[in-house]
Amino acid sequence: MNIEKLKKLLSFMEEHNLQEMEIKGLFYHVKLKKNSESQNHSPFGVGEKASLVQRVSSAGPQIVEEKEYHKILSPMVGTFYRSQSPGAEPFVKEGDIIKKGQVLCIIEAMKVMNEIESDVSGKIVKILVENGKPVEYNQPLFLVDLTI
């Protein structure tokens, strides 16, 4: 989410006299709250990371949280499988802590079972593909929180 969109959301909150607003997207989470402090705060910077807590002004709302998650992408076209076999436990579940190099899923391509490993360590926030569904090259498969 860019700064211009955030400014529009802040204007919307002021216009409709909202005290709090929360928006969740596939790759971000924004929570806006009206600032109850009477201190002066500087406007948020353009180049700052989205996960930082930033204040807009003493009279206006403040950004409490916005997180962007790491996307683990499909390296190929194929069929996504969460486990080694149909009756087996899935490699990972939402909420699991993973390590770099850990097998997350299998993608079957041309009758070959390809184990897909994590390129990062973190926590699985969301599994974006259903078991047994086709996936495309570079399609996001998992969202990972790297702040763990």
C-alpha positions, 0 to 999 in steps of 0.5 A: 500500500503506497503513501497516497492510498494511506492519505486517502484512507486518513481523509476518509476517516476524518470526513466520516469521523471514524475513530478506528479502521482496519483493512486486510489485504492478501499481502498487507494489514493496515490498522488506523486509529485516531490519535488521542495524544496531544503531542505533535508528531511529524508526518510519516516519511515516504521511504520508510518500511510499511511495518513501522509504527508511524504517526501523522499528526496530533489531531489526526489518525495514526498508523498502528500496524501494516505488515507485508509478508514474504511470498514463496512463489511456485518455481514451475507450472504443475499441481500443488500438494501439501503432503507426501501422499493423500493420507499423510500429514501436510508438510506445513500448516498455517502458524508453523515456524519454518526454516530455510531449506525446509520442504513446504509442499510438492509440485507435480510436473510432467509426472515428476514430484518436485519438493519445494523448499523454503527460501527463508525462515519465518512463520507461515501466515497463509497457505494460498493454494488448495491441495490438488489445485494447479499452479502457475509459474511465479504464483504465490503459494505461501505468505511468511512472516519474517519477523519471527 
